[in-house]
């Protein structure tokens, strides 16, 4: 720690820490300020360590015991180099044990030996073992106990020669604790355990956090190097009223007092102290519960306030449904009951003069586009404009072609992309700026300053997680009124997750598949089974010979790349790159490798294949897709770039390599690329997962179910919110750190209900300064998945 300074929770650690290495290690963990450190939560807490005599040890279990030093011996280790320090100790029952320490530093063992003089009392904690038929503790935690002070005045010397120079009393030993009881209290306390890395240990993280707490409490954390570690101190908050007052002032409650009392929660400073320096395991869990509820409450307040703010604006009332109804009547198929209900609900919302805020979640192929076109025709038929924003140029062009074909000459449909020729772009911009009723299908070009739609009544966002809140706000700013907002996603999101991340939107689900679509047959293929893999490729060849198309999906692009964050398809891939069960996974297959391999197989003799990756430019992508759709190149090897917006009705087979490395929701999305033309269809999940692994369990879920909601729920249970929704939507890089959308569903519901009650009585949070600030921080920190602010 640096010099004693006036600390606040906003103080950068760089102003406090003098250890640059530790500062850099904490920065790598995302810990930059004092509050970052206080909210860097441990993932578990150790159990209290039991006190046992040496004659009553339980092997494999940590224990604590007071002992007396009998003998100390330092010896070199000839075989490996370094030194061995052995301390023979005995407890009150005269049972013996050896304390053994190893080090390559002679200075360390000499220092230790100098501290541990025969006759000294120690408190030790560690796990017992046996070596050479003697009880042994290897590198135990150790505290030296000060010897008792003699009673009465100091003894007089035999003679007192004041003229003689004073004698050097030698080094003064400093003891860790004054009594055995103090030592036992410290070593037996439960300890928090933190996620650490090779640059900083859990113990050093703990030490740093507790020193920061000490400084916030107005105490000086400076201590000699051989003093007890901060992790061994008692809780300042629990034992020192002055410190408690200081901590409460520095870390005020975010939740109103009534909410704390109703839910029997701790004060915020109390909870943070109990998390990092718990008096008991129960205290730790109660503190974690307090901070978890705080996160849920702040999150729900932010969502509810965002919703209120968005719906308070004025929107164009779109109450003419004639064009919409003509479109539906001319469809060559009958809408499902679910589509009809959603269209009616959206129509009712758009007829009002307050902006609609709705999330439409639908299975792959469930007919979301029909719903979106119906809504846009209701806007255009009422005399206004509508815009559909797609995440890629390929998808925007597909939407443009399909919508133009569906509406005919009745409604102008305009395409606006970044890759258009200048003359066509100017014409599209002029039409939109004129306010003429029309449908604009656009990419990110819709967010440019040159794009203006003064009569914009409806904005449809396809694949919501590709866009941020600022971009949606830019669309709002382009119109005379706030547009109605329809967000569409094909990524299945369980209801509990949707309530957490899209709580400011009304949510509609499309669960039925339109008539004519057949279930996709899904098979898990063990890559090690060469005969089975060969049969799979012969099946794909037969489907190609029948005039159909096939996808082969790989996570990587190039064969010789390092496997890191930049190695897989950027922004599109959800591949699990972490290790499972501590075992390193084999390298991911690449498009380059598999394309070369397939080209050499007899199964594809005479078949021309193509490749498609996110690195290809738009012109290349269009050319490749055209050749694939026409059948010129009926076999495509691609990355997950095909996950969104690729619609080739003749595609009947998809082979996904390294399927055990994907999340279920993404596999379900990829699987939906086939069978879109009403043909029989197959998905082959090629895996190298062990039979009893979690990865194999995931594949069992996807192969046995076509229910996207069920699959997403299992994905959450087996992987966690961060993997399923992506960091930006799950709190992986946001202000949420403890909330779990599956396990905490009931807590989230309770927090939402209480947040609704509070905001009904105090919609602006007047007087609730800390809560209002936390809501603002949450909104800013999580803007990638908040759809309004």
Secondary structure, DSSP 4 states (H G I P E B T S, - for coil): --S-----TT-BGGGT---HHHHHHHHHTT--BHHHHHTS--SEEPPPPEE--GGG--TTSEEEEEEEEEEEEEEE-TTT-SEEEEEEEE-TT--EEEEEEEES-HHHHHHHHHH--TT-EEEEEEEEEEETTEEEEES-EEEEEPPPPPSSSPPPPS---TTSPPPP--PPP--SBSSHHHHHHHHTS--EE---BTTB-HHHHHHHHHHHHHHHTT------TTSPPGGGSPPHHHH-HHHHHHHHHHS--SS-HHHHHHTTPPPHHHHHHHHHS-SSHHHHHHHHHHHHHHHHHHHHHHHHHHHHHHHTS--------HHHHHHHHT-SSPPPHHHHHHHHHHHHHHTSSS--EEEEEE-TTS-HHHHHHHHHHHHHHTT-EEEEE-SSHHHHHHHHHHHHHHHTTSS-EEEE-TTS-HHHHHHHHHHHHTT-S-EEEESGGGGSTT---TTEEEEEEESGGG--HHHHHHHHTTSSSPPEEEEEE-S---HHHHHHHSTTSEEEEE-PPPTTPPPPEEEEEETT-HHHHHHHHHHHHHHHHTT-EEEEE-SBS-TTS--STTTB-TTT--B--S-BTTBPPPPPPBHHHHHHHHHTSGGGTT--EEEE-TTS-HHHHHHHHHHHHHTTT-EEEE-GGGGTT---TTEEEEEETTGGGB-HHHHHHHHTTSSTTSS--EEEEEE---TTSHHHHHHHHHHH---HHHHHHHHHHHH-HHHHH-HHHHTTTSS--S--TTTTHHHHHHHHHHHHHHHHH-TT-TT-HHHHHHHHHHHHHTTTT-S--
